[in-house]
């Protein structure tokens, strides 16, 4: 943690941190808390909405001496500049960091080769390595004439930061690279390889001086060229701290830092004995890089030595290592003249479009609208960067949370119970439940869905997945949770201070790492269990924890959740119900873990779960508008928060119940795939209800389907034609739920052989007798299947609706 952050935490109460705003009564604390761009937790506006600089004032920072110094000029609009690399890498006007870029350095030798081949072809008119001592002057002139166009290296998107201290670093600006990290890092590696090649050649020329002094002049020129490149990579200023052209996150920056500062003379560095924490971190980082082997020996390392060097480092370091060695080897094939021409071309003729938006939100919109940021980047990845890096304070916690998120986002390969625990959290950040399910891979899609559902529940608003814009609502959800949790911590801290006579350690503020551990991780795991029917993995259904729940009660609860799962995943108009279902699952888990069951758990499972089930059926059958569905869901959430004050809106009147039954009666279930899935869920739920009433065991969960009792097609002269002579009558009843039978396996396709497609009533009865579902087995008691039989079956199913689903009674 930086010194500025330490001061901010010490000087600002937990309540202030909770609010996400700098305290208006303390200018000093406000200035201190704004020192690091990594501390958006303390900024007035969220990262994806905050302007880089306010239009009314010039951004200011606090130096190590406590004074506030001016930084870059205010910016009020998005600016796009076409700049040559020589301008971009000259001085300290453009210093790059990658704190908000959730992707690491990912380019391999393949992408590096493509860039170098393009540059060499443009600069040299050839792939280089040719013999330039030939006397064919005309050919050389033609090659020179080929360099007539600039090389456009596409656009980079930079977000200005507010942590540039001109007292320590001089005039300049630091930018967070939102897009362009791969190219900028590779260009730095290429320039470093050119610098080292000229340094090596200068040393060789010095060691072989002749009497004429020609080699000495050549050595001086080569060393000056190397120093020129060094000033691009490490733009030094007298009496100012050193700064690298680009800095990755600490874990990924080890080898890159070594490469950028290779063989530089640090004798003129200031030694003022400043024990500032930020200065100490710089020294620690430099010392770590100094312990690594010299970069000019990397290509000579044995496989074992390379493994020893790279094993403790991140994958980004490994790619940087291999790309740098590869570039060095390829440049060694060029002559001095070719390398100089390549350098001049890179500095003078390679252009980038430098886009500097006013806000981080605009930056994201620009990048995503162009399909950039990597083929596999999604909104949840940007949210991951916010949670792990921008809203988490300690760097070790940042990377731990980042790695835990990666584990959670991996493709699921095993059941939850088979996973061993390796994720550790302290008492302030441990999830409320799911203690036996860490780590567990659920996949990135599940995390995305969990974030959408939980943010909708917390904010009581509809959140669409629309081209990545959901990240703005997710950040609002994150900031709201930080505010609420830190308010609670502030009260707890005050009570602790009042009750304790001795000095106690202050409570740590709730931050991104806690948000992941307590909100995202439990919700993602619970949603994964729900969608994959892993009911036995829920704590509140465990016999060891909830000892008061009988076997039949447990089966009834599972039957309800199984119905909800089938309807939500099978019917589009009921998907909003998953918001409240996930909320119930998390509440039930928390009650089971904290109280071992009790009245709180009974309230959710016996009162609210049946209501959620009934209203989900209402959504699926009546197909209300999205606004109506969300309003119903939010009413249910409000009722669970405080049923006495706002619970009335969740109960239905008699007319609504009749509307549900009328919709079921008229619904053409068999006419669509979604209708068939809904019919299967309804018939399965009714069958389980009847079997529970008779105290019979319920078949194991699994996918079921429906079969047309009256076939959609049958041969002329068959028994079906005799029982159903009127085509109009067949059309009326064909797709109704009374003509559908629940079966455990999928029916044969319409393209199946006629033998399977035109089963007689007798053959169907033989098949129905093998089914475990009570409603299906009851069909074999009928003598035949005519219009009267379908009508009676339809009536019986509708009457079961009142027994299975209840909308409750108003209190």
N, C-alpha and C positions, 0 to 999 in steps of 0.2 A: 504494500500500500504506500502511495506516495505521501510525502510530508504534508502536502496541502490537504489531502484527504484525511490524514490523521488529525490535522487542525480542525477541519470541518466537523469531523465526528466528535471531537472533544468539545467544540464550542457550540454545537447545535444539539438541541434536545431531540429525543426520539420522536416526539410529537411533530417537531418541525420536519424531520426526515420523512415521517409518515406522510406529510402533506405533499411532498414532492415540490415544495416551493422554498425559495430562500427567504429567511425571516426578514420582513420589511424593516424591523427596528434595528437591525445590525448590518451596517454597510460593510464592515470589515469581514464578518462571517460570510456575507453574500459574495464578496469578491474572492474570498478564500475558497469557498465551495465551488466557484466557477473556474478554478485553475485548470483542472483536467477535463478534457473533452470526454473522458471515460466516465464522468460522473453525471450523466444525464438524470440520475436519480434525484439530484438536487436542483435541476434546472426548472424554470417555470413552465416550460412547454415540453411535450414529449419529443423524442428524437425525430420521429417521422412527421412532425408538424412544426418543429421549431426552426425559425430562420437562422441561417448561419451567423448573421449579425443583425442586430436591431437597426432600424433605419434612423432612430433618434440619437443614438450614441455610438461612439466607436468602441468596439470590444476592448476590454481591459483584462489584464491578468495580474497576478501577484507574484513578485519575485521573491527570491530567498531572503531578501532583506525586509520583506513585508510591504514594500511600496507597490503601487499599481502602475503598470506601464502600458502604453498604447501598443496595439498590435496592428493588424492589417486594416485598410480603410473599410468603411461600412459598405455593404453590398445590398442592393435592393432589387436586383433582377438577375435572372439567369444570364450568364456570359459565356460565349463560345469563342475561343481564339484558335487560330491556326498558327502553331508555333513550331519552329525547327527544334530539333533535339538539343542543339547547342544553346539555345535560349532557355529551354526548359531546364537544362542541367547546369546553368551558369549561375553562380552565386547561391543565395539562400531564399530566392523568391518562391521556389517550388520545392519544398521538402515533403516527402511522402511517408505516410504510415498506413497500416492496413487493419486498424482496430475493429472496424465495423464490417469487414469482409469476412463472412463466415467460411468461405473457401480458403484452403491453404494454397501453397504453391503446387500446382498440379502438372505443369508442363514436363514432358519427358524429352528424350533426345530426338524423337520424331518431330515434335513441334518446334524444337530449337533448330533443327536442321532446316526446316521449311523457312523459318525467318532468316537464318544466315544465308541460305542459298539465294533467297530473293535479294538480300542486301548486296551480296557479292556479285550477283549477276548484274544488278543495276550500277554498282560502283566500278566494276572491272570489265564489264562487257563479256565476262567469261566466269567460269567457276573458280578461277584462280589457280595458282600453282604452275603457271606456264613459264617458260624461259623467256625473260624480258631482255636478255643480253643480245638477242638477234639484231641484225642490222636492217631489218625490214621496218624502216621508219614510217613508211606509208601505212602499214598495218597498225602500228602503234597510234598514229594520228587518227585512224578510223575508230580505234577503240576509244580514244579520248572524246571523239565527237558523239559517240553513243550516249555519253552521260549528259543528256539534254533535258531529262525530266526529273521531277521530284518524286520521292517515294512517300506515299501516303500510308501511314501506319494506323489508320482508322481513329476512332474516338476514344478518349478516356474521360471518365466522369469523376470529378473530385469534389469533395465536400469540405469547405474550410473548417478548421478546428479553432478553438478559442484558447488554446493553452500555450501559444507562442509568447515567450518572455523576452522582449527585446533587450532588457538589461543583461540577461545571461547569454543570449544568442545573437544579438544584433538585429538589424533590420532584416525582415524576411517573413515567410508565411509557411505554415504547415497545413497539409491537406490530407484528408482521409480518402483513400482510393476506393471508390465504390465500384468502379469498373475499369479494368486495365492492369490489374495486379500482375497477371502472367507476363504481359509484354514488358512492363517496367522492370520487373525483377530480371528477366532474361536480358534486357538491354544493359542493365547494370553488370550482369555476369559477362556479357560480351565486351564491354568497355574495360572491365577488370582484366580480362584475358589479353586484350590489346596492350594495356598498361604493363602487365607482367612480361609480355614478349619484348617490349621496348626496354624495360629495365634489365632483362636478362641479356639482351644484345649490347646494351651500354656497358654492362659489367664485363662482358667478353671482350669488347673493344678496348676497354681500359687495361685489361690484363695483357693485351698484345700490342702495346704502344710501339710505334716505330720512331725513328729519329726525326722524321719530318713533321710530326705532330698531327698528321692527318687523322689518325685514329682517335686522337684526343678530341678534335673538333666533332668528329662523328659521335663519340661517346657523350659529349656535352649536349649535342642536339637530340640524341635519343633519350637522354635522361630528362631533358626539358620537355620532350613530348610525353614521357611517362608522368612527369609532374603535372602537366596540363590535364591529363586524364584523371589523375588523382584528385585534382581540385574539383573536377566534376562529380566524383563519387563521394568525396569528403571535403566540401567547401569550407575551408578553414578561414578564421578571422583572428587577427591579433587581439588578445585580451578577452576573447569570447570562448565559450565552451564549444567543443567539437560537436558536430552533428552529421549524421550519415544522410546520403541522398534518399535512401529508402530504408525503412525499418519495419520488419514483420513483427508479429507477436513474439514475445520473449522465447517461447518454446521452439518456434520455427526460425529464429533469427541467429542461431549460434554460428553456423557456417557462413551465412551471408555476411555477418559482421566481420568475421575473420578475413573473408575475401576482400571486402571493401577497404579495410585498414591495413592490408598486407604491406609490410616493410616501410611504413610511414614513420617519419621522425617525430617523436613526441617531446623533444627536449624543451620546446618552448611552451608546453602546456602549463597552465596556472597551477600552482601548488599552494593554495591559500588555506589548506587545512579545514575546509568547510565540511562539517559532519552532517550536512543536510541529508535526509534519507534518499532524496532523488539523486543527489550526487553519488551517494554510496551505491545505489543500484547501478549507476553508470559504471562505476569502478569495478563492481562485482562482475558485470557483464563483460567488460574488457578483460578482466583477469581470467575469466572462463575461456574467452576466445584465445588468450595468450597461451593457455596450456595445450592447445591443439597443435598438431604438427604443422610446419610451414606449408603454405599452399603449393609452393613449387615442388614439394615432395609427394603430393597426393597421388599423382599418376604412377609413382614408383612403389606405392605401398603394396604389400602382399595381400592376398584375399583375407587372410586371418587378421592382418592389421586393419584393413578396411572394415571388416566385421566388428572388430573391437571399437573402432571409431564411431560407426554408424548405429550400432545396436541400441545404445541408450538414447539416441536422438529420434526426432519425429520423422515421418515420411517426407515432409517438405524439405528437411535438411538433406535427406538422402537424394532427392531429386536435384537439389541445388549442387550437391557434391558431384554427381555424375554429369550434369549438364556443364558445369564449369570445366571439368577435366576434358569433356568432349570438345568444347569450344577451344580450349587451349591446344589440343592436338590438331584440330582442323586449321587453326591460325598458323601453327608451326609449318604448315605446308606452303604458306605464302611467303613471298619475298618481302624485304623491307619496303620496297616501293609500293607493292600491292597493299600491304597493311596500312601504309600512310594514306594511300588513296581511299581505302575503305574507311579509315577514321575520318578523313575530311568529308567524305560523302555522308557518313552517319551524322556528323555534327552539323553540316550545312544544308543537306538536301533531304533528310528524313524529317517529315512533318507529322505532327499529331494534332487532331482536333481536341482541344482542351475545353471541356464543358464544365463550368462551375455554377451549379444551380443555387438558387437562393436557399432552398431547404433540402433536407434529406429526403423528404417525401417526393419532391420534384425529381430528385436524382433517381430515386427508385422507379418512378413512372417513366422517365426517359430510357433507362436501361431495359426495363421489362417490355416496353413498347417496341423495342428494336430486337427483341428475342435474344438479348445478350445475357451476360452473367452466367454463362455455362448452360449446356443443354439440359442439365438435370436440376437446375436451381428453381425452387418454388418459394411461395410466400412463407411457408413454415421454416425454411432455412434462414430467411431474414429475421424471423421471430426468434429463432434459436440464437442468432448472433446478439440480439438485444438482451435476451435473458441471461446468456452465459457471460457476455463481455461488458455490455453497457450498463447493466443494472446489477452486476456483481462486483464487489469492491476489491477483494483480495485476488491476486493473480493466480495463486495456486487453486483457489476455489473456482476461478473461471475455467481453468483447464479440466478440473475434476468434473464440473458440471457438464462441460462440453463432451468429455468422454462418456459420461453416463447417458447423455442424450443420444450419442452415437450408438451405444449398446441398446438402448430402447428402440431406436429407429431401424435397427438391423432387421432383415427379413426373419420372421418367426420360423424356427426349425424344430422346437421341442415344446412339449406342454409346459404349463407354468410350474407345476409341482416338481418337475424333473430338473429345474434350474437351481443351481446352487447360489447362495448369496455371496456377493462380493462388493456391493455398493454399500458404503457406510455413511451414515448421517448422524450428526449429533442430536441431542434432544430437541433442539430448536428447529431442526429441519427434517426430522424423520417423518415419513408419510403417516397419516392417521391409521392406515391398515396395510394389508397386502404384505405383511412382513415375511411371508414365506415365498414370495414371488419375485425376488430380486436376485440377480438381474434377469430380466425377461425381455426378449425381443418381440415387439409387436408390429414393427414396420412403420414407415413414415406416414403412410396413408391413415393409419389408425391414430397417430399423434395429431395429424391435421384435423381429422374428424373430432377428436376429443377436445382440441382447442376451440374449434367452432362451436361445439355444443356447450362447453363450460363458459365460454365468453358470452354466448347468447343468454345463458342462465344468469350469469353475474350482472350483465348490463341490462337485462330485460329488453333486448332489442333483436331484431332479425339481422343476422350477419350472413351475407351472401359470399360465396366463393366466386369472385368476379375478377379474374385476371390478376390476382395478387393483392387487391385492395383490402382483403381481410386483415392484413398485418397491422393496419392502422387501428382497427377495433381491438385486435389482440393486445396492442400496446396500451390502449385505454384500460382494458381489463387488468393488465399487469400493474399499471400504476394505481388503479383502484384498490387492488389487493394489497399492494405495498402500503398504501395510506391506511387501510383498515387494520392491518396487522401491526403496523408500527404505532398506531393509536393505542392498541391493546398493550403493546410492550411499554409504551410510555407510562400508562397507568400502573402497570406491574412494577416498573422501575421506581416510580414514586412511592408506591407502597413498600417496596423493598428498602428504599432509603429512609422512610419514616419509621419502619419497624426495626431496622438494624442499627445497633449502637456503634458497630465497627464499620470501617470502610469496606465495601464490597465491590467486586468487579462490575462495571456497567454492562448491561445487556447489549448484545450485538443487534444492530438493526436488521429487520427482515429485508431481504434483498433477492436478487434473481435466483440464486442457488436454492433458497428456501421455497421460492415460488415453483421452481421445477420439481423439487422433492415433495412438496405438499399439494400441488395443484395438477401439474401436467402429468407427472409419472403415475400417481394413483388413478387418475381419470383414464389415461391411456390403457393401463392394465385392466381396469374394470371393463372398459369398452371392448377390449380384445376378448375377455372372458365371455361377455354377453353375446357378442357376435359369433363366437365359436362354440357356444353352448357348454362352457366349462363351469357348470353350476356347482360342482363339488369343490371348486377352488375358492368359492366365496366364504369368507369367515362366518358371516351371519347364518349360513346354511350348514355350518359344521356341527356335528353332534357333540364334539368336545367343548365347543364354546357356548352354543345355544342349547343347553341341555333341556330347557323347558319345551322346546318344539318337538312335537310328536312326528312320527314317520309320515302319517297322513297329512299333517299340516305342512310338512316340508314338501311333500309331493304336490300339494295344492299351490304353494308359492312357486315352485318350479314350473308348474303348468301355466301359471299366469305369465311368468317371464318368457316362457317358451312361445306362448301366443304372441306376446308383444314383439319378440324377436322376429317371428315369421312375418307378421304384418308390416312392421317397420321396414324390413329388408326387402319385402316383396311388393309393397304398394307405395307408390310415389306420394299420394296425398296424405300419408300417415307418417312421413319421415320426421316431421317436427316433434312427434311424440318421444323421440329418442332423447331430446333435451331433458325432459322430466324423468325419463326412465333412468338415465345415467345419474341424475341427481339423487334419486331414491337409492340406487345401488351404493353410492358413496356415503350417503347418510346412514344406511343400514350397516355398512362396513364399520363406520366410525362408532356407531352405537354398540356393535358387537365387540369391538376391540376395547372400548373404554369401559363399558358397563356389563359386558357379557350377555347382552340381550336386554330384557326389561321392558318397561312400558313405552319407552321411546321407540324401540324397535317394533313393538307391536303396533304402535300408531302408524308407522310407515307401511308395514306389511299387511295389516288388517283393514286399515281405513283408506289409505291413499293408493296403495297398489291396485285394489279393485276399481277405484275411480279412474286411475290412469288407463287401465285396461279398457274400461267402458268408453272413455272419450277417444281412445285410439280407434276403437271399432266405429265410433261416430265419424271420425275423420275419414276412415277408409271407405265407408259406405256412402255418406252424404257428400263427400268431396267438397268441403267448404273452401273458401278462398284462403290463400296463405296468411293474410292478415287475421282472419278469423281463427285459423289454426294456432297461430302464435299467441293470440289473445287468450285462448283457452289454456295453452301450455303455461303462460306466465301467471294466469290465475291459480293454476294448480301449484306452482312454485310459491306464490304468495301465501297460499293456504298452508303449505307445509311450514313456512316461516312463522305464521301466526294464524292459526285456523279460526280463532275466536273473532278476529277483527275483519278479516277479508275472505273468509271461507265461503260465504254464501254464493258467490259467483260460480263455484265449481259444481254445484248440484244442478241436475236437470229437472225440468218439470215433465208432466205426463205427455205433453204434446211432443217434446223432443224425443222421448222414448218411442212414441208411436211413429215419429219420422224415421227413426233408425230401423224399426221393424218394416215399415213401408218400403224403405230403400232396399233392405235385404230381400223383400218379396219381389221387387221389380228388377233387381240387379241381374244383368246378363253375365253371370260369372264365367260361363264356358266360352264366351265370345272373344276373350283376350287372355294372354299369358298372365297378366297381372290379376285378372279376375279369377283365374284358376288357382293362383297362389293364395289369394284371399279366401276363396272357398275352402281350400285345403286347411288353412289355419283355423277357420271357423269350425269346420267339422271335427278337426282334431281336438280343439278346445272343448267342444260339446261332448265328445266321446270321453275325454279324460274326466270331465265333470261327472258324467254318469258312472264311470268306473270308480271314482272316488266315493260317490254316494253309496255304491254297493261294496265299498271297502275292497276293491280289487286292485291288483298291481297295475301300474301304468307301464306300457312298453318304453324302452329306452328311446330317448330323443333321437331324431334324425329327420332327414328330408322326406316328406310325403307328397303325394299328388292326388289328383282326382281322376276318376274314370267316368265316362258317360255311361249311364245305365242303359238308356235308349241310345243306341249307336247313331252317330251322325250320318252314317251311310249303311245301307243294308241291301241285300239282294231282293229282287222282285220275287214275290211268291213266298217269302220267308215268313216265319211266325210274327216277326216284328211288323210286317206290313198288315197282317190280319188284325193285330191289336191296335195299330195306329193307321187307320185307313185315310184319315184326313191330314193332308200336308200342313194346312194352316195350324192345326192343333199341335203337330210335331214341332213346327217352328216356334210356337208360343212357349213350349215347355222344355225344349232341347237344352237351352243354356241356363236354366234356372237351377238354384241350388238343390231343389228337390230331386233333380235328375242326375245329381253327381254323387259318387260314392268315394269315400276316402280309402286310398290304397297305399301300401307301404312302398311299393316300387312304381316307377313311372310306367304309364301305359305304353303300349307299342305305338309307333308312329303311324301316321296315315298311309305311309308308303309301304307298311308291312304287308305281308301276304294276306290274301283274303281270309284265310283260315283264322288268323288272329284278329282281323278287323271286324268280322261279322259273327261274334260269339252269340250263341243263343242264350235265352234267359236261364236255362238249366246250367249251361257252362259257366255263366257269370255267378250263379249261386255257388257252384263248386269253388270258384276262386274267392268269393266273398267269405266263405266259411273258414278259409285259411288266414284271414286278416285278424290282427289283434284288436282292432278298433270296434267297440261295441255297436256304434251306429251302423257300421257296415255289416256286421254279422246279423243284426236284426232284420236285414233285408231278406234273408233266406227263409224267413217265416211266411213270406207272401207267396201266393199261388202264381202270380204273374205280375207283369209290369205294363199296366195300361194307364190311361189318363187319370182315372180315379185314384190309382195307387200313387202316382206322382203328386196329385193334389193333396192327398192325405200326408205324404212324406213332407211336402212343403209346409203344411200346416203344423206338423209335429216339430219341425226344425224351428219355425218361428216361435212356437210356444216355449221352446227351450231357451230362447233368448232372454226371457224374463228371469229364468232360473240361474243362468250362467253369469250374466252381466247385470250389475246394479249401478245406477247413477247416484245412489245414496238418497238421503232425505235431508231436507233443510232443517237446521237446528234453530 
